[in-house]
Amino acid sequence: MRRYIAAIILLSALCFANQNNTKESFEGENLLILQALDAQKRGEGNISGTLFRELYEKTADETYIRNSIQLFLAANNWNDAKPLIQKGLEEYPEDNDYDRFYIALLVNEGNTSGALKLTEELIKREKTAQNMQLLGAIYFYQQEYDMALKYFEGAYNLAASEHLLIQIAELYIKLNQTPKAIAQLETYARLNGCTKLTCYKLIEIYGKERNINGVLNVYKKLYATFKDDNEAQKIFEILMFQNKQNEAVEFLEKSGSNQDILMEMYIYQKQYDKAIKLADTLYQETNNGEYLLKMAIYEYEGAQNKSSVLQSVSEKFERYITDKSDALYLNYYGYLLINHDINITKGINLVQKALQLEPDSPYYQDSLAWGFYKQNRCQEALEIMKKVLEKLNDKEVIDHFETMQSCEIKNTESK
């Protein structure tokens, strides 16, 4: 909190604000300035502050002492800042910036009553948003939130700013007046647009209030403003959480975002024609063969007559399937070749490659067992299926197991 008060003070500070330098320069001054600025740029506040202090000692130029204090305060270096602040108060009694520096020093030393008194005197001389905010910050530090709110609102009325608004909203929440915080932020967003700062604060508040519709509406406003895919993803996730699948799909269609997710949603809703069309569009745009493999799967899954699409599906797989393909595609095409007796040996080979990538997959193990069954290797198939049944208990697996058992019984009886 002490650093926060120092930061408020630094908001008004202008680096090299005084360009009317009446002091005499010294040899090497420009080089020292460059070194100080370079250290500041690198984030080495203490080094830069020390160099500016040296510049002040050699020139008595007020801009140098101001910069040195600012840098030391920003670095939380109160030991080096303190004597410079006292020097500034003595040398420049009419400059209220040094009073603000001194107020920050008093707070840091735990003398909040002295800081309050001096800030109140400062406001009598100069009633500015900066001074009102400073007084509010001190009251906030003392956890006197009613008084802090009074002065933050006074500062906002003098010079409205988004950062002040966020501080006011925080105070409303601390005072158990969350609806007022929401009203303030919503009004600002309506008048000034849904900025990231304001609207993410609203999302935070709505989230804590478990107001899912409030969160959703703010994300929609953010997306309308920034077209950010991350926000589109949040909207989709919330709609799915609310079980509004059709609305989620409609949003993805209109926004044009997350097309891969939209494609999966089409499959989830068994809209295979739309999924194929979108996969084809993405393939044409990217030349990514994975979309062609997806098209093959969607074409097969969506066909009423599977045999009628085997040639088209196989051609797509043959075009892009490789040993480096995802295990899902290797297994899918392998099982298709096995199940339709197209090329059982090749199918088994593809499934085995999938199992090299994911050896514990019961689905791929089932495919391999089915391939062995098709080759009349019933005992091998049954040994695999016993392990599969420990993990899966769906109808297709059970049907496969029973078929393989029949195969093994016949083989045994024929011996």
Secondary structure by P-SEA (a helix, b strand, c coil): caaaaaaaaacccccccccccccccccaaaaaaaaaaaaaaacaaaaaaaaaaaaaaacccaaaaaaaaaaaaaacaaaaaaaaaaaaaaaccccaaaaaaaaaaaaaacaaaaaaaaaaaaaaacccaaaaaaaaaaaaaacaaaaaaaaaaaaaaacccaaaaaaaaaaaaaacaaaaaaaaaaaaaaaccccaaaaaaaaaaaaaacaaaaaaaaaaaaaaccccaaaaaaaaaaaaaacaaaaaaaaaaaaccaaaaaaaaaaaacaaaaaaaaaaaaaaacccaaaaaaaaaaaaaaccccccaaaaaaaaaaacccccccaaaaaaaaaaaaaacccaaaaaaaaaaaaaaccccaaaaaaaaaaaaaacaaaaaaaaaaaaaaccccaaaaaaaaaaaaaaaaaaaac
